[in-house]
Amino acid sequence: MSSAPFRVSTNAFKLDFTNARFVRGNQESKHFHLVEKFFKGQAKTLEKLRKQEDRICEIFKYDGNPVGLIVYKKENQGDDSLKIENSLAVKSLIVFDDSAKREGFRACLLRRLAKVAEKNKVSSIHMKVDERDESVNKFLADHGFVIIESSKGENRNKHVLKRSLLKASSSAEPAIKRKRAALEAEEMDEKV
């Protein structure tokens, strides 16, 4: 699969990511207490995150300190599934504090999701977001996500945002590929 470069801006923040890494946030993780804190009162979700069979939780560490987490799964297939095929369903994208580096950390979480999506050979990333969460909606829109669906709930409305990872092909690309293949074939004939 050919994917477009997933460019993520870290805005004006100059973060040094030589000491940044992601670790699994499962039950054996020494940071699982953070997962429990953010999903308190959500017994089903916590159980899924303990086992990590269909959902994966990764904790983002910067300079050795946990600063955020992501929860994702390939192709949303639950009862309330959006049925978006060949897509990475982002269940949570959380930055722990409100520091000035928040946008930079969010950008790193998106970069990680793009790498996971590429590894899983999916063509898009999608996420359900509360429409009132203006900062997340704006952040995702600024990074190529578009609203593909909206739903009304009892006390809040949600948007489903999606970012395609496939490279947009120009109409000239197939012709260029054919010409390149013909030249390579000619070169091989000359060598024989």
C-alpha positions as CSV (number, residue, x, y, z in Angstrom):
1,M,0.0,0.0,0.0
2,S,1.3,3.4,-0.9
3,S,0.4,6.0,1.6
4,A,0.6,9.8,1.5
5,P,3.0,11.4,3.9
6,F,1.1,11.9,7.1
7,R,2.4,15.4,7.9
8,V,1.7,16.5,11.4
9,S,2.6,20.0,12.5
10,T,3.9,20.5,16.0
11,N,3.1,24.2,15.6
12,A,5.6,26.5,17.2
13,F,6.7,23.9,19.7
14,K,10.2,22.7,19.3
15,L,10.1,19.3,21.0
16,D,13.1,17.0,21.1
17,F,11.8,13.5,20.5
18,T,15.0,11.6,21.0
19,N,13.7,10.6,24.5
20,A,10.1,9.9,23.3
21,R,8.6,6.4,23.1
22,F,5.4,4.4,23.2
23,V,4.8,1.5,25.6
24,R,1.9,-0.9,25.9
25,G,-0.7,0.2,28.5
26,N,-1.9,-3.2,29.4
27,Q,-2.4,-4.7,32.9
28,E,1.3,-5.6,33.3
29,S,2.4,-2.0,32.6
30,K,3.6,0.0,35.5
31,H,1.6,2.9,34.1
32,F,-1.8,1.0,34.0
33,H,-3.0,3.2,36.9
34,L,-3.2,6.1,34.4
35,V,-5.4,4.0,32.1
36,E,-7.6,3.1,35.1
37,K,-7.8,6.8,36.1
38,F,-9.0,7.9,32.6
39,F,-11.5,5.1,32.2
40,K,-12.8,5.0,35.8
41,G,-16.3,3.7,35.9
42,Q,-16.1,2.1,32.5
43,A,-15.7,-1.6,33.5
44,K,-16.2,-3.1,30.0
45,T,-13.6,-0.8,28.5
46,L,-11.1,-1.4,31.3
47,E,-11.5,-5.1,31.0
48,K,-10.8,-4.9,27.2
49,L,-7.8,-2.7,27.9
50,R,-6.5,-5.1,30.5
51,K,-6.6,-8.0,28.0
52,Q,-5.8,-5.9,24.9
53,E,-7.3,-8.5,22.5
54,D,-9.3,-6.2,20.3
55,R,-8.2,-2.8,21.6
56,I,-4.7,-1.7,22.0
57,C,-3.6,1.0,24.5
58,E,-0.2,2.7,24.1
59,I,1.2,5.2,26.6
60,F,3.3,8.0,25.2
61,K,6.4,8.8,27.3
62,Y,8.4,11.9,26.9
63,D,11.7,12.3,28.8
64,G,10.7,9.2,30.7
65,N,7.4,10.6,31.9
66,P,3.9,9.5,30.7
67,V,2.3,12.4,28.9
68,G,-0.5,10.8,26.9
69,L,-2.2,7.7,25.6
70,I,-4.0,6.3,22.6
71,V,-6.5,3.5,22.3
72,Y,-7.2,2.1,18.9
73,K,-8.4,-1.0,17.1
74,K,-8.4,-2.1,13.5
75,E,-11.8,-1.8,11.8
76,N,-14.5,-0.9,14.2
77,Q,-16.6,-4.1,14.5
78,G,-18.6,-3.7,17.7
79,D,-22.4,-3.6,18.0
80,D,-22.3,0.2,17.6
81,S,-19.8,-0.2,14.8
82,L,-19.5,2.4,12.1
83,K,-18.4,-0.4,9.8
84,I,-15.7,1.7,8.2
85,E,-13.7,-1.0,6.4
86,N,-10.0,-1.0,6.2
87,S,-9.7,1.8,8.8
88,L,-8.0,2.2,12.2
89,A,-10.6,3.2,14.8
90,V,-9.2,5.6,17.3
91,K,-11.1,5.1,20.6
92,S,-9.1,7.6,22.7
93,L,-6.5,10.2,22.1
94,I,-5.5,11.8,25.5
95,V,-2.8,14.2,26.6
96,F,-2.6,14.2,30.4
97,D,-1.9,17.8,31.1
98,D,-2.7,21.2,29.7
99,S,0.9,22.3,29.2
100,A,2.1,24.5,26.4
101,K,3.4,21.3,24.7
102,R,-0.2,19.8,24.4
103,E,-0.5,20.3,20.7
104,G,2.9,18.9,20.0
105,F,2.1,15.8,22.1
106,R,-1.2,15.4,20.2
107,A,0.7,15.6,17.0
108,C,3.0,12.8,18.1
109,L,0.0,10.7,19.0
110,L,-1.3,11.2,15.5
111,R,2.0,10.3,14.0
112,R,2.0,7.1,16.0
113,L,-1.5,6.3,14.8
114,A,-0.3,6.8,11.2
115,K,2.5,4.4,11.7
116,V,0.2,1.8,13.3
117,A,-2.2,2.3,10.4
118,E,0.6,1.8,7.8
119,K,1.8,-1.3,9.7
120,N,-1.7,-2.8,9.6
121,K,-2.1,-1.8,6.0
122,V,-5.3,0.2,6.5
123,S,-6.3,3.1,4.3
124,S,-7.7,5.5,6.8
125,I,-8.0,6.6,10.5
126,H,-11.3,7.5,12.0
127,M,-12.4,8.8,15.3
128,K,-15.7,9.8,17.0
129,V,-15.5,13.2,18.7
130,D,-18.0,15.2,20.8
131,E,-19.0,18.2,18.6
132,R,-18.6,20.6,21.6
133,D,-14.9,19.7,21.9
134,E,-13.8,22.5,19.7
135,S,-10.1,22.1,20.3
136,V,-10.0,18.5,19.3
137,N,-12.3,19.0,16.3
138,K,-10.1,21.9,15.1
139,F,-6.9,20.0,15.7
140,L,-8.1,17.0,13.7
141,A,-9.4,19.2,10.9
142,D,-6.0,21.0,10.8
143,H,-4.4,17.6,10.3
144,G,-6.5,16.4,7.4
145,F,-9.5,14.8,9.1
146,V,-13.0,15.5,7.7
147,I,-16.4,15.0,9.1
148,I,-18.0,12.0,7.4
149,E,-21.0,11.6,9.8
150,S,-22.8,13.3,12.6
151,S,-25.1,11.8,15.2
152,K,-27.4,13.3,17.8
153,G,-27.4,11.8,21.3
154,E,-29.6,12.5,24.3
155,N,-27.2,15.0,25.9
156,R,-24.4,15.5,23.2
157,N,-23.8,15.3,19.5
158,K,-20.9,13.4,18.0
159,H,-18.9,13.8,14.8
160,V,-17.1,11.0,13.0
161,L,-13.9,12.3,11.5
162,K,-11.8,10.4,9.0
163,R,-8.3,10.9,7.5
164,S,-7.5,9.0,4.4
165,L,-3.9,7.7,4.2
166,L,-3.9,6.8,0.5
167,K,-1.8,8.9,-1.8
168,A,-3.9,10.9,-4.2
169,S,-2.9,9.7,-7.6
170,S,-2.7,12.1,-10.5
171,S,-4.0,11.1,-13.9
172,A,-0.5,11.2,-15.2
173,E,0.9,8.6,-12.8
174,P,-0.3,5.5,-14.7
175,A,1.2,6.8,-17.9
176,I,4.5,7.6,-16.2
177,K,4.6,4.1,-14.7
178,R,3.9,2.5,-18.1
179,K,6.7,4.5,-19.7
180,R,9.1,3.6,-16.9
181,A,8.2,-0.1,-17.2
182,A,8.7,0.1,-21.0
183,L,12.2,1.7,-20.6
184,E,13.2,-0.9,-18.0
185,A,12.1,-3.7,-20.4
186,E,14.1,-2.1,-23.2
187,E,17.2,-1.9,-21.0
188,M,16.8,-5.6,-20.0
189,D,16.5,-6.5,-23.7
190,E,19.7,-4.6,-24.5
191,K,21.6,-6.5,-21.7
192,V,20.5,-9.9,-23.2
